[in-house]
Amino acid sequence: MRSLYLAVVAMGCVANWAHADVNDGSWEVRIRALQVSPLTETHGADLRNLDQLSVHHATVPEIDLSYYYTPTWAVELIAGTSRHAVDLGGKKLGNVAVLPPTLTAQYHFLPGNPYVQPYVGAGLNYTRFYASNLGPGMTTTQNSFGLAFQAGIDIPLLSYGYFNLDVKKITNDGLEVKDAGSVVTHLHINPVIWGVGYGYRF
């Protein structure tokens, strides 16, 4: 009987821990794996078929930090970088790296729900293009600002833990592609970013 009693007490403690208030804490750190899927457009291309530029997808890690100033309202800042292969007419031209820190304000629909907590968000994006290599004489410049739109779901796991699914759409002014210092086209990437990860509240 004593063993049974101790087993019941232990199970009760585990159940209590597993169903602890996952909404305690104003801060949350997430680690995600991202699929960055560019939606490529070019404008002002010249006669060298630069309107056929395309940018490949990339899978990268990402870390973000959120602050909940009410149970339903939060702000999120993401930090990550990706490097993309660039094709011209189906042939490899080079690479471009993208650093897009993004700040969004989020509304969480079901705070405290033990099963699923959806949210939407919107905010600003700053995109820095760097370490580009698009062939002899070709350079890229331009860091740009744009908008970000977001939707996602947090699924409580254990105390303070969340499984997260997230999607973002980012728009920006793109980058200038130059040849011998002259602008020959503007390349817009405007990615859709799919994310899956784990969050911890504290």
N, C-alpha and C positions, 0 to 999 in steps of 0.2 A: 504493500500500500504506500509506503514511504517513497519507493522508487516511482510509482505511478504519480504520486503527488508532485514530486520533483520534476517529472517529465511534463506534466500539465503546466506547471509554473514556467518551465523553460520554454515550452511552446507559446505560452501567453506572452512572454517577454519578446520572443522572436516576432510574433505577430504584431505586437505593439511597435517594435522597431520598424518592421516592414511597412506599417501604415502610419508612420510618424508624419507630422505635418510637413509635407514637401515644399510648402510655401514659406517656411521660416527663412529669414535672411533677405536682405535687400540686394545682394550682389550675386551674380551667376557667371561662371566661367564655362565656356563650351570649347570642345575640340571637335572639329568636323573634317570629313573628307569631302572635297568639292569636285564636281564636274563642271568645268567652265566651258560653255558652248557658245562661241561667238556667232553673231548674226551679222555677217560682213556686208558692208556697202562701200562703194567708192564714188567720189564726186570730183569732177574736173579732170578726169583722166586724159592724157595726151594720146598720140598715135602709137605708143609702144604697148598697147593692149593692157595697160595697167588697170583697166576696168575689170580684168579677169583675176585680180588679186583675191585670194581666199585665205582664211586663217583657221588652223586646225583646233580641235578641242584639246583640253588639257585636264588632267586629274591631279589635284594638289591638296596638301593639308592646310588647315586654317584654324586660327584661334580667335575667339571673340569674347568680349566682356559686356555684360548687361547690368544696368542698375534699375531696380524697381522702386519708383518713388510712390506708387500706390500698388495694391494687388493687381490692378488691371492695366496700368500704364508703366511702360519701361522704355529705356533707351538702350540701343545696342551699337557697339563699335566693333567692326571686324578688321582683322589684320591678316593678310596673306598675299602671296605673289604667285604668278603663273608665267610660264614661258611657252610660246606658241610657235609652231612651224608655219611659215607663210609660203603659199604656192602662187605661181603665176601661170595661168592656163594649164593647170594640172601638173606642173613641174616645180620641184622644190626651188624656192628663191632664197630663203633665209629664215631668220627667227626674229621675234620681238618679245620682250619681257614686259609684263604689266603689273603694276603695283596699285591696287584700287581701294585704299581705305574708305570705308563707307559707314556713315552714321545714320541710323534710322530710329524713329519713334514708333513704338509698338502698342497696340491695344490687344489685351488678352481677354478672350470672351468668357472663359469658364475657370477663373482662378479658384484653386482648392478642389477642383474635380479630381477624383482619384484615378480616373481612367484616361482622359484625354483633355488637353488644354490648347485649343487652337488660337492663333493670333494672326494679325495683319500688321503691316508697317509701311512707312514711307519716309524718305529722307534724302540726304545729299551724298554725292560721291565725288571724290577727287581721284583722278586717274593719272598716274605717272608712267609714261612709256620710257623704257631704258634698255640698254644692252642690245640694241637692234643691229641686225646684220642682214641687209637685203641686197647684197651684191655689190660689185665694184662701183664706186662713185655714188651709191645710194645711201642716204642718211634719213633719219626720222627725227622730228622734233615735235613738240607741243604736249604740254600737260594740260588736262582739261577738267572742268567741273561738269556734273550732270545730276540726274535724278536717279533714285533707287526705289523700287517697289518690292514688297516682301509679303510672303504668306508662309505659315508653318504650323507645326503641331509639336507640342511637348507631351510625352507620355511618361507619367511618373513610374519609376522602377522601385527604388528603395528610398530610405531616408535621404532627402535632399538630391536624389539622382533623377535624371530625365533622359529618355531617349528622344532625340530630336530629328525631325524632318523639316527641311526648309528650302524654299525656292526664292530667288531674287531676279529681278530684271533691272539691268543697269544701262543707262543711256549716257553718252558723253559726246564731246565735239570731235573725237577721234584724233588721229595724228597726221601730220603733214609728211609726205614722202618727197624727198628732195633729190635731185640729180645735179651735181656740181653747184650746189647752193640754190638752185631754182626749184620752186615748188612744182611738182608734176601731177600730184593727186592728193586727195584727202582720203584716208582709210578710216572708216568707222567700224568698230568691233561690236559694241553694244551687246554684251553677252547676257545669256540666261545662265544663272548659277544654281545648280542643284546641290544640296548639302545633306549629309547624314552624320550624326554624331551623338555625343554624350555631354550633358551639362550638369554642373554641380553648384548648388545654392549654398550660400553662407552669409 
